[in-house]
Amino acid sequence: MRPPSVDALARSLVDTGLPHPLLVAAARKAIAEAASDHVSDHHIVDRARQHAFVSKRAMLQPVINATGVLLHTNLGRAPLATTTEAVYTNLELDLVSGERGSRHAHAASLLAQLCGAEDAIVVNNCAGAVMLVLAALANGRGAAVSRGELVEIGGGFRVPEVMMQSGAHLVEVGTTNRTRLGDFTTALNNPTHNIALALKVHQSNYRIVGFTQQVSVAEMASLEVPVVADIGSGLIDAACPWLENGPPIWLEGEPAARQCLDAGAALVTFSGDKLFGGPQAGIIAGQAHLVRQCAQHPLARALRPGGLVLGAVQQVALAYLNRNPQAIEFWRMACISPAHLQERAEAIANRANHTTAIRPTPTTAITGGGTLPGVEIPSFGLVLDGNHAAALRAHSPPVVAHVRDDCTWLDLRTVAPSQDEPLTQALRAMA
Ligand SMILES: *Cc1c(COP(=O)(O)O)cnc(C)c1O
């Protein structure tokens, strides 16, 4: 019997919505497998459909985050609304003078205002921000860091490795658990180190407890070199003036850009897609002459974001300045009351009308993304017996859930209300 033609097989998959060349690839793969495995025509069609399905699943697409992890690294950290219209922007045009402008004039100046900084610049991510600061201010010189802060943030961001790439020499001071201001002054007084700056790195994703001592930004500010604080997590202001009820308790102790600068940091660096709630970006804010040195370094060109990202950062910065947390999806989700989530959980459980019981249940959400380790946010969701993670992921749109103790847990804090209906359908489809 002759195998089906590649073209006929590809055309039989057109309902998948994939472009023809991808369907041809799926068809070829299935036919090649059939030749070696001796499978029937019927199975060739099935296999081709499976290959098409796999290539469709590999594409970037919206998912329902039912994990309760607000900044889930695998799900792109902070959720973000984007517009898709094709438009030109005044990215590098000064609309007042008609002269060439700077792409750092829009979002960055709003960020500076927000953090109480003289100036700011936006780059691709926080790793890039730290790298640029070190390259611009400490190339060929020493940068002093406490041994307790030589951290790995995850995804391979290791402070010592970033420093090496920047051309700055790492000068470790203190010990893993205790560092004193005197450790910094000793290093600064050693001319062979030729120290250009002192770096404070926030221990974003772990805690050192017990017999510990750290040097605060305020103490470090008495040193003769500029202090750079890599706060990473991107909290703009510890007072959270954009929230009607002030800072939630789970934020306690989290360093914030405005307070670090007030305490004497010359520069702060942070991520755009963590607690800031924006797109992937890195922000450098602080003293104007140091920000300028960063902006003028050749690496700034390699690390600069495009108009899409800068537009999104600007939109988030405006929402902060307007004190409108509803317009920042991270803060909207982070601040919903568990009682409200409970109502939604009960409505979904009723409508899903499932053969296996779906039980509304209290849950605990976390911020995630390497921020606030151990901090739990009371939340509400649904629990089902058994492991349904793969079935939920196979749904369209995919639903990502947690499996624990042979139960599947769905936390509603990270599910947008507009996703309740598709989530209900995913649960119904599992019956
Ligand atoms: C997350 C984090 C980074 C890395 O940020 P990216 O935006 O992912 O590059 C760097 N430093 C600290 C302290 C962080 O928490």
Ligand as a Chemical Component Dictionary entry (heavy atoms), coordinates in Angstrom:
data_LIG
# 
_chem_comp.id                   LIG 
_chem_comp.type                 NON-POLYMER 
_chem_comp.pdbx_formal_charge   0 
_chem_comp.three_letter_code    LIG 
# 
loop_
_chem_comp_atom.comp_id 
_chem_comp_atom.atom_id 
_chem_comp_atom.alt_atom_id 
_chem_comp_atom.type_symbol 
_chem_comp_atom.charge 
_chem_comp_atom.model_Cartn_x 
_chem_comp_atom.model_Cartn_y 
_chem_comp_atom.model_Cartn_z 
_chem_comp_atom.pdbx_ordinal 
LIG C1 C1 C 0 16.210 39.115 39.699 1  
LIG C2 C2 C 0 17.444 39.774 40.078 2  
LIG C3 C3 C 0 18.425 40.067 39.114 3  
LIG C4 C4 C 0 18.271 39.658 37.674 4  
LIG O1 O1 O 0 17.260 40.371 37.078 5  
LIG P1 P1 P 0 16.834 40.103 35.554 6  
LIG O2 O2 O 0 15.887 41.217 35.260 7  
LIG O3 O3 O 0 16.196 38.756 35.543 8  
LIG O4 O4 O 0 18.054 40.154 34.726 9  
LIG C5 C5 C 0 19.574 40.711 39.524 10 
LIG N1 N1 N 0 19.759 41.056 40.816 11 
LIG C6 C6 C 0 18.840 40.792 41.771 12 
LIG C7 C7 C 0 19.123 41.196 43.192 13 
LIG C8 C8 C 0 17.640 40.156 41.435 14 
LIG O5 O5 O 0 16.733 39.910 42.377 15 
# 
loop_
_chem_comp_bond.comp_id 
_chem_comp_bond.atom_id_1 
_chem_comp_bond.atom_id_2 
_chem_comp_bond.value_order 
_chem_comp_bond.pdbx_ordinal 
LIG C1 C2 SING 1  
LIG C2 C3 SING 2  
LIG C2 C8 DOUB 3  
LIG C3 C4 SING 4  
LIG C3 C5 DOUB 5  
LIG C4 O1 SING 6  
LIG O1 P1 SING 7  
LIG P1 O2 DOUB 8  
LIG P1 O3 SING 9  
LIG P1 O4 SING 10 
LIG C5 N1 SING 11 
LIG N1 C6 DOUB 12 
LIG C6 C7 SING 13 
LIG C6 C8 SING 14 
LIG C8 O5 SING 15 
# 
